[in-house]
């Protein structure tokens, strides 16, 4: 919002729909509609955030990997972002970057902030 207010064009590239993500807001936890329609809810959340912040945003359309837990960790779900060929995923992201031509890119560190497979892939 700060940079938009200063006249900077901001683009958020979202790799997945977050459909396997946790519902952290206690007011929304246990709501059957939210749980059954999480992909749609996440899209609406992003639509509202985009509007409020005045940013541009694009989806790469990958399926959320979820955050596997256990010892040993279970395998990632078939077809998820964490299992996509890194060259293919990087190519799509590079196309967005080359099209937008940003001066600054903000992303996760090599550990994904925490070891989430989608954050690491990003």
C-alpha positions in Angstrom: 0.0 0.0 0.0 2.9 2.4 0.8 4.4 2.0 -2.6 1.1 2.2 -4.4 0.4 5.5 -2.5 3.8 6.7 -3.9 2.7 5.9 -7.4 4.5 2.6 -7.8 2.9 -0.2 -9.8 2.9 -3.3 -7.6 2.2 -6.8 -8.9 1.7 -9.9 -6.6 2.3 -13.2 -8.4 0.4 -16.0 -6.6 1.6 -19.5 -7.4 -1.2 -21.6 -5.8 -4.8 -21.1 -4.7 -4.0 -22.0 -1.1 -6.7 -24.6 -1.1 -4.8 -26.9 1.3 -3.9 -24.1 3.7 -4.9 -23.8 7.3 -7.7 -21.7 8.4 -6.1 -19.6 11.1 -8.9 -17.2 11.9 -10.8 -18.7 14.9 -14.1 -17.1 13.7 -13.8 -19.0 10.4 -12.6 -22.4 11.8 -15.1 -25.1 11.7 -17.4 -23.3 9.2 -18.5 -26.0 6.7 -18.9 -23.5 3.9 -15.3 -22.2 4.3 -13.9 -25.7 4.6 -15.8 -27.0 1.5 -15.1 -23.9 -0.6 -11.6 -22.9 0.6 -10.3 -22.3 -3.0 -13.1 -19.9 -3.7 -12.7 -18.2 -0.3 -9.0 -17.7 -0.9 -9.7 -16.1 -4.3 -12.2 -13.8 -2.8 -9.7 -12.8 -0.1 -7.2 -12.0 -2.7 -9.7 -10.0 -4.7 -10.5 -7.9 -1.6 -6.8 -7.5 -0.7 -6.0 -6.4 -4.3 -8.8 -3.8 -4.2 -7.9 -2.5 -0.8 -4.2 -2.3 -1.5 -4.6 -1.0 -5.1 -2.2 -3.6 -6.5 -2.2 -5.9 -9.5 -2.2 -9.6 -9.0 -1.9 -12.7 -11.1 -2.4 -16.4 -10.4 0.0 -19.0 -11.8 -2.7 -21.6 -11.2 -0.8 -24.4 -9.4 -2.5 -26.6 -6.8 -1.4 -26.0 -3.2 0.8 -28.8 -1.8 -0.4 -28.3 1.8 2.0 -28.6 4.7 2.8 -32.2 5.3 3.3 -33.2 8.9 4.6 -36.4 10.6 7.7 -38.4 11.1 8.5 -39.5 8.5 6.7 -36.8 6.4 4.0 -38.2 4.1 4.5 -37.8 0.3 3.1 -34.7 -1.3 -0.2 -35.0 -3.1 -0.1 -35.9 -6.7 -0.3 -32.9 -9.0 0.6 -30.3 -6.4 3.0 -27.3 -6.9 5.8 -28.9 -4.8 6.0 -31.7 -7.4 6.0 -29.5 -10.5 9.2 -29.5 -12.6 11.2 -26.6 -11.3 12.1 -25.4 -14.8 8.5 -25.3 -15.9 7.4 -23.3 -12.8 10.4 -21.0 -13.0 9.7 -20.4 -16.7 6.1 -19.2 -15.9 7.4 -17.0 -13.1 10.2 -15.6 -15.3 7.6 -14.6 -18.0 5.6 -12.7 -15.4 8.8 -10.9 -14.1 10.0 -10.1 -17.7 6.5 -8.7 -18.6 6.2 -6.6 -15.4 9.9 -5.6 -15.2 10.0 -4.9 -11.4 12.8 -2.9 -9.7 12.3 -5.0 -6.5 11.2 -8.6 -5.9 10.2 -9.9 -2.5 9.9 -13.6 -1.9 10.7 -16.4 0.5 14.2 -17.4 1.5 15.5 -20.8 0.3 13.7 -22.5 3.3 10.4 -21.0 2.4 10.2 -18.9 5.6 9.3 -22.2 7.2 9.6 -25.6 5.4 6.4 -25.3 3.3 7.0 -27.1 0.0 5.3 -24.4 -2.1 7.2 -21.6 -0.4 10.5 -23.5 -1.1 9.4 -24.0 -4.7 8.8 -20.3 -5.1 
